[in-house]
Amino acid sequence: MLAHAARTLLHMVLPPRCALSGAPVDAQGMVAPGAWAQITFITPPFCRCCGEMFGFGGVEAGGGLCDRCVADPPPFVTARAAIAYDGTGRDLVLSFKHADRTHAVAAFTPWLARAGAGALSGADALVPVPLHPRRILARRYNQAALMANALSGATGVPHWPRALVRTRHTPHQVGLSAGQRAANVEGAFAVRDSARAAVAGRTLVLVDDVLTSGATARSCARALLGAGARAVHVLTLARVVRL
């Protein structure tokens, strides 16, 4: 009863709003129908490794793998994303990432749980991609950690927010080529000494906001595998699709 009263009071003071359009909705975490219709959800067929949708420009090279994964196999087992990082998806991610719309994580959680169901069923822990302290001071929160924490509450998979650390401040990846992105984050992540024993032998799900070239996911996966992790899966809210 107290929880219901608290929610009612909160809704009176701060009425629930759509995470994308700002339109009134019935409950926190809901997306207005008009905004929902504009979101491109990731659906099969897609690469069984990186999750690239074949219908959006991904080329199937055989065995259910895309041409990129055949040519340069990633260190992670699978990568899955809930939505495409297109016009509407981009707006949704950027407003969550830079405009303090952290309440949107309530909408993202079931999307992430559905997209990552296969990996989450056998996962020992969720590991968010860390931000450098300078970036945390500027943004005030790590969007990957917010998503991982909410997903942990919904699925019961433990959240390890301090397993990985960013060892150096890196420039923003926006505008960089795939090669430049890889060089930018090479060696930029490490497993904390205090977490190495926990990581060893575990199956981990790396959580981030967007999968673009995969450079950050690859670098983090290599750090976790180097510390003895059994396997690493990647789960992101959105991913860039090839057109």
Secondary structure, DSSP 8 states (H G I E B T S, - for coil): -HHHHHHHHHHHHS--B-TTT--B-SSTT---HHHHTT--B--SSB-TTT--BGGGT--EEETTEEHHHHHS--SSS-EEEEEE-SHHHHHHHHHHHHS--GGGHHHHHHHHHHHTHHHHTT-SEEEE----HHHHHHHSS-HHHHHHHHHHHHH---B-TTSEEE-S-----TT--HHHHHHHHTT-EEE-GGGHHHHTT-EEEEEEEEESSSHHHHHHHHHHHHTT-SEEEEEEEEE----
